């Protein structure tokens, strides 16, 4: 049984917990170590000292803010690209970064961590060597796809067939263009190395959908340039416009920077968690 909780998601901090009966993984540590410990306890997850692996997507502060504290409370190895590992040491306390804790990952790696298969794939983002991950265990699957400017066909080939997607819907383009950010920041967000908009995320999702039902968690929403209801409405309406049955086979969920999602199973949304 593959279960997960989005502990935090948003421009101010990101972290996700993933578990099976025998394996526990933390993906990113973009909120404080204290908040991570509290949210793990809130959802009934294992504490940090029982984590088997820490995975990092990239070195931006909203993904590594609490990493030094997490490393202090956990003996788990840290899996990251060379660029991410090096960059993280400049963003948080470099004295915490024991090279012996680091396991290097690269694009197209397939890792086995306990009974979870982890597939690593490169993404286009303004970081040193960013990656994203797909997780599979006993026929259940989850992909975390945030912090990328566009979704390539190569990425889509890795993601096809997942039961659950943590999918970036960072901004509404009109809100971003009309907002108070300087044009240099707007241009970065809108670029191929920026973030997925509600519209572009939906187009990418439509390319991933087959005939099976999926759960989609709308993630990494900008506090300035998006709204939860707007993101959901955009995804639902555009999916229906592309193919009416796409909306019916997709169950949308919200994430938050302030509180974790419940611990949920990464299977079809129409399969009860107890099964």
ABEGO torsion letter per residue (X at the ends): XBBBBBABBEAAEBBBBBBBAABBBBBEBABBAAAAAAAAAAAGBBBAAABABBBBABABAAAAAAAAAAAAABABBBBBBAAAAAAAAAABBAAABBAAABBBBBBGBBBBBEABBBBBBBBBBBBABBBBBBBBBGGBBBBBBBGBABBBAAAAAAABGBABBBBBBABBAAAAAABABBAAAAAAAABAABBBBAAAAAAAAAAABBABBBBBBBBGBBAAABBAAAAAAAAAAAAAAABAAAAAABBBBBBBAABBBBBBBBBBAABBAAX
